[in-house]
C-alpha cells in the first residue's frame, strides 16, 4: 500500500462504528495476549514484543483500561491455544496478498481464507508465492495536522533516531525503520513528544498492481473486507495500488 492509500485505510478504520472498533480491539487484544505468552513477561520494559503491541494498540485508540484488562487476562493463560499462521495468494488481477492470522483452529482458518480468495476471483497459493514481493519494515505514521514542526525538523529527528527512510506527503509523515530498530526509533520519537497515527511492523510491497476495471476493484475490496471481518485474521498486506 502506498503512503496515501495506507493513510486512507487508517482514517477509515479510526472512523468505523462501535461494533467495528470493538472487532479491532479484539484482534489487538489477541496479539497482546500472544506477545505476553511468547515473551514470557507481562512487563513491557522487559518484553519488547509486548511493548510493540501496546504502541500499536494506543495508535489504534484502544483505551488504557482495555489494555490493562487484556494483560491481566493473558497472565491467566488465555492465549495458550493461539498460533501464528501466514497465508499467501493472489486477489483479482493478480494482486499479491499476505494474510496473517492468530488461530486456535488451523483447519477452520485455512478453509475460510481459501474461501475468501476463491469467492472474489483470487486464489490461495503456496507459502512463499508472493512473500518475495514484500519486505518487513517498521512503519511509523505521524499526522501533519496540529503538528507544530516542519518537514525538515521531523525528518532530522527521525533519521537521528535511527530511521532508514522518510517520506512526506500532504497529510502525513511516514518513517521507515529496519524491523530490529523499530522499537528504539519509536521510543526515541515518543520521548520527543511525537504521537503516531499508526505504529507497527508491516509487510511493505516492492511493486504495486493496479486494477483498472471498476467491477474488479469492487471484488478486491469485498475480499479485503471479508478478511478484515474475520476475528482470526490479524493483518492483511497487499500491493493493490488503488486501494482506498
N, C-alpha and C positions, 0 to 999 in steps of 0.2 A: 504494500500500500504506500502510495506517495504521501508526502507530508500533509498536503491539503486534504486529500481524501481521508487519511487517517484522522485528521482533526475533525472532519465532518462526522466520522463514526463516533468519536469520543463525545462530541456535542449531542449526538442522538442518544447515546447511552445515558448521559447525565440528565437528559430531558425526559427520559421514559417515565411511565406511570409507576405508581407504588408497587404494583404486582411485578413489573419487570425489574424494578430496582431490587425488590426482595430476592428475585432469582439471581441477580448479580451478587448480592450479599451472600447467598447460599453457596455459590461457586467459590467465592473468595474464602469463605469460611472453611470449605473443604481443603483448599490449598493451605490455609493456616494450620489446620489440624495435621495434615501430612508433613508440613515443614517441622512441626514440633516432634512428631514421631521420628522422622528421618534424622533430624538434627540432634535428637536426644536431650533437648532442653526447651523449657518454656521461657527462657530468658533471652531476649533478642540481643543482649550485649555479648552473648557467647554463641548464639545460633544465628549465623549470617543469613541463612535461608529464611528463617522466621522474620528477621529484620527487613529483608527484601519484600516479603509478603505483607508485612504491616504497612510499609511505604506504599505498596500497590493498593491496599485497602483504603488508606487515607486519601490517596489520589482519586479513588472511586467514591469518595464521600461516605464510606462506611463509618457509622458513629463509633466513638471510642468504647462506649458501653458494649456494643456488639462485639468488638474485637476482644475485649476482656472476657466476655461471656464465652466466646469460642475457645479462647486459650484455656479457660477452666475446664470446658468440656473435653478438650483434647488431652488434658492431663488425666482424664478419666479413661483414656484408651479408646475413644470412639472412632479414631481414624485407622484402627488396626487393619481393616479389610480393604482399604483403598489401594489400588496400584496404578501407576502411571503407564498409559499406553498411547502410542502415537500411530496415526493412520495417515496414509498419503494417497493422493489420487488427482483426478482431473475433473474440473467442472465443465460447463458448456464452453465451447470454443477453445478447449484445451487449457483453460485457466488452471494453474498449479495450485493445489490446496493441501495444507498440512493441518490435521486435526489432532489436538492434544486433549486427552481425557484422563480423569481420575475415576476409576470404576471399581465396584465390588463384584462385578459380573462381566467378565471379558466377552462371553458369548453374546449376551444381550447387547452390549455397547457396539460390538463389531457388526452385528446384524442391523442395528439401527443406522449406523454410519453408512454401511453399504446401501441400505435402502434410500437414504437421502441422496447419495450420489446418483443412484440409478433413476430415481423418481424425476430428477430435474435435468437429465441429459448428460450426466457425467459418468464417471466410473472409478471405483476404488482400485488402486494399484497395489503393487508390492512395496515393502519397505525400501526406501531409497529412490523410488522412481521420480520424485520431484525434489527431494531434500537437497540435492546438489545445487538447486537454483536459489537456495536461501542460505543466509549466514546469521548465526546468533549474535546479536548485539544488544547492549544496554541502550535503551531509548528513554530520554527524559524530555518531556514537553512542558514548556513554560508559556503561558498566555501573555501576549503583549499588553492586553487591556489592563489598565491600572498599574502596570509595572513602570516605576519611575526611573528606568535605566534604559540607555540607548543600546543599540545592537552591538557596538564595539565593546561596551562595558561588559555585557553578558557573555560575549564570545571570549573575551580575555579571561573572565572568571572561570568559564567552562574549561578552556584549554589549560589554564594554570592548575585546575583541579585534577587534570589528567584525562580529559575527554579526547577522543580520537578524531572527532569531526563535529562540525557545527553548521546548521542551516537556518536561514531566516526567511519567513515569508510574511504576508500581510497581517496574519493573525497570531502567529506563534513563532517561538524559537524551538528548534529541535536539536538536542545534544545527543551524540552517539558515543558510546564507550565500548571498549572490549568487555566481554562478559565478566572477566575476573576483576576489572576495575570499576564495575558499575556501582557497587555499594560505597566505595570510597569517594567517587565523584559525587554521587547523590548526597552523601552525608556532608561533604565539604560545602556544597552549594546550599544545602539546608541551613548549615551553620551561618552562612552569609545572609540568610533571610529569604532565599528563593523558595517559592512554592510551585508544585508540579501539578499540571492537569492530568498527566499520566506518567508513570514511572515503573518500568518493568523491562525484563529481558525478553526480546522479541526475535522472531524469525523474519529477517528482512530480505526481501527478494532482490536478486541481482538484475533481473529483467522483468518487464511488465507485459501483460497481454491485454489488448483492447477487445471489447465486444461492440461491434457496430450495430448489430440488429437489435431493435428495441425489445422484441419478444424474448430474445435470448438473454438480454440484460435482466428482464423480469424473472426468468427462470433461475439465473445465477443468484439474484438477490433472495429469492424464495429459498433456495438451497442454504444460503448463509443464515437466513432467519431460522430455518429448521435446526441447524447446528446450534445456533445461539439459544434456542429454547430447550435444548436437552440438558438436564442437570448434570449428566456425566461429563459433558464436553466443557473443558475449561477455556481453551483458546482455539481460534481458527485463523490461520495465516494463509494469505493468498496473494497472487500477483495480478489481480484484476485492476487495471489502471483506472477505470472509470467508476469504481465503487463509490457510492455516495453515503 
